[in-house]
Amino acid sequence: MVIDEVLNANAGGVAQAALRIAQADSVDAVAQALRSAARSLLGGHGIALIRREGDLCRCEEEDGAGALWKGHKFPMTTSVSGWSMLNHQTVVIPDVTDDERIPSGLYQQSLVTSLAVAPIRRSNPLGAVGVYWAERHQPTPEQIEILETLADAAANGMQDLASPPAVPAEAVDKGSQGFSRDIEDVASIAAVPLILDIALQMTGMGFAAIARVTEDRWITCQALDHVAFGLKPGDELPIASTICNEIRGHRTPVVIDDVDDDPAYRNHHTPQIYGLKSYISYPIILADGRFFGTLCAIDTRPAKVRTPVVMGTFKLFAELIGQHLDTGDRLRATQADLVHEQELSELREQFIAVLGHDLRNPIAALDAGTSRLIKEGWTSRSPLVLQLMKTSIGRMSTLVSNVLDLARTRLGDGLVLDMQKADAVQTLVHVMDELRLSHPDRTIVAQLPPQAPILADHNRLAQLFSNLLSNALTHGSMDAPVRVEARLEGDQLQIQVSNAGKPMAADQIDKLFLPFRRGASQSQGLGLGLFIASQIALAHGGTLSARSDECETCFSFQMPCTTSP
């Protein structure tokens, strides 16, 4: 059947699918259009989209096969898609268990029974398109022609798209550090290039590598490649396709002189996938018993590696690499402890200096007041003196409370909250009323919802609001109002306190929520108010942030309305 007949038989479906594929502006869009066409036009249960990268082929998209290979790379010579590209022709395999180009058991854990693969652009292939069937299926000539038409359309959609980088190790969810730290640690070992070079010279093999091996990842940390195997630091192999995955389980070395003469590995899928004849791999175990990965070497020719000298050298090298990695871990831990101790030392010095300075004034005021009362007795000025002394005591009480809060956050388990269900708007109104009394010459403008019932420590929230409002009244322009806005957004309570005035520098904003930071004004106080406010926000599962420009300085507080006690 010629292509025009194919198009007519499918009521324009092929033409429409080819147009969607050709107009796709990303690899994901190409894959999505191919997936839809494979199911509707070919009755396939899934597709694979393969991109060529030099001597490697990379699986960009895959479904219907248990996603065994997506995101991974293979040498062109070890895969069906590579065979299709190298031979510039479509491959049809009715039974994946009965084709010499597919290693035994490769698709055993997948739904794939039959497949067809067509190169994307025959003359100089960019990649390949594969279609899978879950039941045994012999594609008809019409179906093969449709597949080749879709592959031709994919050439138009892919030829201008940039080749993606290798799978970044840090993209793997392994905590905040990611695998990039492991790659950097291995690269920092000065002896690694020499170790890999000696490994190849001693064995006569063509490729050696140090790999990070986990339950679901095999990642190249460093490699020496004399046979264009194609792996660089950060590149990955499918973990299920490697022997290292088995070594991770039993933690013993695997040494193979010639796969054909080895009863345990002559039918193993790894040598069949990668065309290997010789193999040696030793586990790298860290001091605490953790399995890091392997030191391995491979070749497509037999090699004499099962000798005491070679095996002893690989064992020594693996232990040496593990010791270097342990040393790096200990060095990082020591550096972190040193930084922490330096921070604590600086904190203690700041605490002593600032506390001594800030307590001096109210103590001096109390001393002067008591001396005056003793000397003069009760006079008409005595009530004023007593009021000033009470104010000084209040300042000292505030200083002591802030220091206790600092101790709880830095030395204890954090602030202790007394959670109660109450109206946050009323809490905010009470704080504003208090500050209006103490700042009668200032204006506070508020825009509040009717109510905001939340579960929180409302005394602590009042302390947070008071710190923010006091900061705005102290540092804001005297002839402009302080503005307070509160609102409920979904399950979040949001409060903003803003004031006009001179903007803060960016480096000053970065340090606002650190203890003992007073800002440029050198105002009275320990410089703990905003730090404690940020800790109150954190204890409630919320955030406190600041921004400043020529128009205003604004502090924004946000917390969930359903915080658990």
Summary of the structure (lengths in Angstrom):
residues: 565
radius of gyration: 35.3
end to end distance: 72.4
largest distance: 119.0
contacts: 1782
relative contact order: 0.06
helix: 45%
strand: 20%
